[in-house]
């Protein structure tokens, strides 16, 4: 785990700053899975680095992105010291068995001067055999989109306790009728949970929205060899 604050002038702790917390949980006994997890957590460019090297390289990118650098930008020393940013990145395993491992990645960023910070969640379910991240295309038959969208829309309306998409729009500011699948889901033994981050389908104030769908509701959309059949009764 890394918990520190970086400054333009690290020795004097002067200038713009970024407070960083990074917690990277990773497998230690499966090199192929480690590559997949590193790629999902940091990005594809980091897949072949050791956890230590990937973390160090990522933190260099964070410093480059969030620190303003030097007086030459036209800011006074006081203005630079007031430019305080934040970045938090962590992951944890939400489910695992002989078929899948599901990882949730949580990010929070605040750039100096912004109106507010921005949280986000990413979901990644890895196939135990292939080590690949499972996508909607791996699970569902061709042309699944329209029907899956309807299932998600109904689940969203139910989750908020509304009777219709029109009621959601008027009371919550959420356009349920425009909701589409986004491939940001996680699997467990009961169903799939879709995550929609702030501004994706709703105003920022509502926060992160999660929609749970039991596997039985998507049975008719599954490919014959879909990994979900391991969790559905014949």
C-alpha positions as CSV (number, residue, x, y, z in Angstrom):
1,X,0.0,0.0,0.0
2,X,1.2,3.5,-0.8
3,X,-0.1,6.5,1.2
4,X,1.9,9.7,0.6
5,X,1.8,13.2,-0.7
6,X,3.9,14.4,-3.7
7,X,5.0,18.0,-4.1
8,X,6.6,20.0,-6.9
9,X,9.6,20.3,-4.6
10,X,9.5,17.1,-2.6
11,X,12.4,17.9,-0.3
12,X,11.0,21.3,0.8
13,X,7.4,20.0,0.4
14,X,6.5,23.1,-1.5
15,X,4.4,23.9,-4.6
16,X,1.4,22.1,-5.9
17,X,0.7,18.7,-4.4
18,X,-1.2,15.5,-4.9
19,X,-2.3,13.2,-2.0
20,X,-2.1,9.6,-3.1
21,X,-3.4,6.4,-1.7
22,X,-2.9,3.2,-3.7
23,X,-3.7,-0.3,-2.6
24,X,-2.9,-3.0,-5.2
25,X,-4.0,-6.5,-4.3
26,X,-2.7,-9.1,-6.7
27,X,-2.1,-12.9,-7.0
28,X,1.3,-14.2,-6.1
29,X,1.2,-17.8,-7.5
30,X,-0.2,-17.3,-11.0
31,X,1.8,-15.2,-13.5
32,X,-0.8,-15.2,-16.2
33,X,-3.5,-14.0,-13.8
34,X,-1.1,-11.4,-12.4
35,X,-0.7,-9.9,-15.9
36,X,-4.5,-9.8,-16.3
37,X,-5.0,-8.2,-12.9
38,X,-2.2,-5.7,-13.5
39,X,-3.7,-4.7,-16.9
40,X,-7.1,-4.2,-15.4
41,X,-5.8,-2.2,-12.4
42,X,-3.2,0.0,-14.0
43,X,-3.8,-0.3,-17.7
44,X,-2.6,-2.6,-20.5
45,X,0.8,-0.9,-20.7
46,X,1.6,-2.2,-17.2
47,X,0.7,-5.9,-17.7
48,X,4.3,-7.1,-18.0
49,X,5.8,-5.3,-15.1
50,X,6.2,-6.7,-11.6
51,X,3.8,-5.3,-9.1
52,X,6.5,-3.1,-7.6
53,X,7.7,-1.7,-10.9
54,X,4.1,-1.2,-12.2
55,X,3.3,0.7,-9.0
56,X,6.4,2.9,-9.3
57,X,5.7,3.7,-13.0
58,X,2.1,4.4,-12.3
59,X,3.0,6.8,-9.5
60,X,5.3,8.7,-11.8
61,X,2.4,9.1,-14.2
62,X,0.3,10.4,-11.3
63,X,2.9,13.0,-10.4
64,X,3.2,14.1,-14.0
65,X,-0.6,14.4,-14.4
66,X,-1.4,16.2,-11.1
67,X,1.6,18.3,-10.3
68,X,1.8,21.7,-11.9
69,X,5.5,21.7,-12.0
70,X,7.1,25.1,-11.9
71,X,6.7,28.9,-11.4
72,X,7.1,29.3,-15.2
73,X,3.4,28.5,-15.6
74,X,2.7,32.0,-14.2
75,X,1.4,31.0,-10.8
76,X,2.8,32.5,-7.6
77,X,4.2,30.3,-4.9
78,X,1.1,30.8,-2.8
79,X,-1.2,29.9,-5.7
80,X,0.8,26.7,-6.3
81,X,0.6,25.7,-2.7
82,X,-3.1,26.0,-2.8
83,X,-3.3,23.6,-5.8
84,X,-4.0,20.4,-3.9
85,X,-5.2,17.3,-5.7
86,X,-6.2,13.8,-4.6
87,X,-6.1,10.4,-6.1
88,X,-7.1,7.1,-4.5
89,X,-7.0,3.8,-6.3
90,X,-7.7,0.4,-4.8
91,X,-9.0,-3.1,-5.6
92,X,-10.5,-6.0,-3.9
93,X,-11.9,-9.5,-4.7
94,X,-15.7,-9.6,-4.5
95,X,-16.1,-13.3,-5.4
96,X,-14.1,-16.3,-6.5
97,X,-14.6,-20.0,-7.1
98,X,-13.3,-22.7,-9.5
99,X,-14.7,-20.9,-12.5
100,X,-14.2,-17.1,-12.0
101,X,-12.5,-14.4,-10.0
102,X,-14.2,-11.1,-9.7
103,X,-12.3,-7.9,-8.9
104,X,-13.7,-4.5,-8.2
105,X,-11.5,-1.4,-8.7
106,X,-12.4,1.8,-7.0
107,X,-11.0,5.2,-8.0
108,X,-11.4,8.7,-6.6
109,X,-9.8,11.7,-8.2
110,X,-9.9,15.4,-7.4
111,X,-8.0,17.8,-9.6
112,X,-7.0,21.2,-8.0
113,X,-9.6,23.8,-8.8
114,X,-12.4,21.4,-9.7
115,X,-15.9,21.8,-8.3
116,X,-15.7,18.3,-6.6
117,X,-14.0,15.0,-6.7
118,X,-15.1,12.1,-8.9
119,X,-15.5,8.5,-7.7
120,X,-15.7,5.6,-10.1
121,X,-15.9,1.8,-9.9
122,X,-14.7,-0.7,-12.5
123,X,-15.6,-4.4,-12.5
124,X,-13.5,-7.2,-13.9
125,X,-14.4,-10.9,-13.9
126,X,-11.6,-13.2,-14.9
127,X,-12.1,-16.6,-16.4
128,X,-10.1,-19.0,-14.3
129,X,-9.0,-21.1,-17.3
130,X,-8.2,-18.4,-19.9
131,X,-7.3,-15.6,-17.4
132,X,-9.2,-13.3,-19.7
133,X,-11.6,-10.6,-18.6
134,X,-15.1,-11.8,-19.4
135,X,-17.1,-9.5,-21.6
136,X,-20.8,-9.3,-22.6
137,X,-19.8,-10.8,-25.9
138,X,-18.4,-13.9,-24.2
139,X,-21.7,-14.4,-22.3
140,X,-24.5,-13.5,-24.7
141,X,-25.6,-14.4,-28.2
142,X,-25.3,-12.0,-31.1
143,X,-28.0,-9.3,-31.1
144,X,-28.4,-9.5,-27.3
145,X,-28.3,-5.7,-26.8
146,X,-31.9,-4.5,-27.1
147,X,-33.3,-7.3,-24.8
148,X,-30.5,-6.9,-22.2
149,X,-31.2,-3.1,-22.2
150,X,-34.9,-3.8,-21.4
151,X,-33.9,-6.1,-18.5
152,X,-31.6,-3.5,-17.1
153,X,-34.2,-0.7,-17.5
154,X,-36.8,-2.8,-15.6
155,X,-34.3,-3.6,-12.8
156,X,-33.3,0.0,-12.5
157,X,-36.9,1.2,-12.1
158,X,-37.5,-1.5,-9.5
159,X,-34.3,-0.7,-7.6
160,X,-35.5,2.9,-7.2
161,X,-39.0,1.9,-6.3
162,X,-40.6,3.7,-9.3
163,X,-43.4,2.5,-11.4
164,X,-42.2,3.7,-14.8
165,X,-39.3,5.3,-16.7
166,X,-41.3,8.5,-16.9
167,X,-41.6,8.6,-13.1
168,X,-37.9,8.1,-12.7
169,X,-37.1,10.9,-15.1
170,X,-39.4,13.4,-13.3
171,X,-38.5,12.4,-9.7
172,X,-34.8,11.3,-10.0
173,X,-33.5,12.9,-13.2
174,X,-32.6,9.5,-14.5
175,X,-33.5,8.7,-18.1
176,X,-34.2,4.9,-17.6
177,X,-35.6,4.6,-21.1
178,X,-32.1,5.5,-22.5
179,X,-30.2,3.1,-20.3
180,X,-28.0,0.6,-22.2
181,X,-25.5,-2.0,-21.1
182,X,-22.0,-0.8,-20.6
183,X,-19.9,-4.0,-20.1
184,X,-19.0,-2.7,-16.5
185,X,-20.4,-5.7,-14.6
186,X,-19.2,-8.3,-12.1
187,X,-20.3,-11.9,-11.7
188,X,-20.9,-14.1,-8.7
189,X,-22.8,-17.3,-8.0
190,X,-26.2,-15.5,-7.9
191,X,-26.2,-13.0,-10.8
192,X,-24.5,-10.1,-12.5
193,X,-24.2,-6.6,-11.1
194,X,-23.8,-3.6,-13.5
195,X,-22.2,-0.4,-12.3
196,X,-23.0,3.1,-13.7
197,X,-20.7,5.8,-12.5
198,X,-21.6,9.5,-11.8
199,X,-22.8,11.4,-14.9
200,X,-23.1,8.1,-16.9
201,X,-26.9,7.8,-16.5
202,X,-27.7,10.2,-13.7
203,X,-26.8,13.5,-12.0
204,X,-23.6,13.5,-9.9
205,X,-25.6,13.9,-6.7
206,X,-27.1,10.4,-7.1
207,X,-23.7,8.8,-7.0
208,X,-22.7,5.4,-8.3
209,X,-25.7,3.2,-9.3
210,X,-25.6,-0.6,-9.2
211,X,-28.1,-2.8,-10.9
212,X,-28.4,-6.5,-10.0
213,X,-29.8,-9.0,-12.4
214,X,-30.4,-12.7,-11.4
215,X,-29.0,-15.1,-13.9
216,X,-32.5,-16.6,-14.7
217,X,-33.5,-13.2,-16.2
218,X,-30.8,-13.5,-18.9
219,X,-31.0,-17.2,-19.5
220,X,-32.6,-16.8,-22.9
221,X,-29.7,-14.5,-24.0
222,X,-26.8,-16.8,-23.1
223,X,-24.4,-18.5,-25.5
224,X,-24.5,-22.3,-25.3
225,X,-21.0,-22.3,-23.6
226,X,-21.5,-19.3,-21.5
227,X,-19.7,-19.6,-18.1
228,X,-23.0,-18.4,-16.4
229,X,-24.5,-21.9,-17.0
230,X,-22.3,-23.1,-14.1
231,X,-24.6,-21.2,-11.8
232,X,-28.0,-22.0,-13.4
233,X,-30.0,-25.1,-12.6
234,X,-30.8,-27.2,-15.8
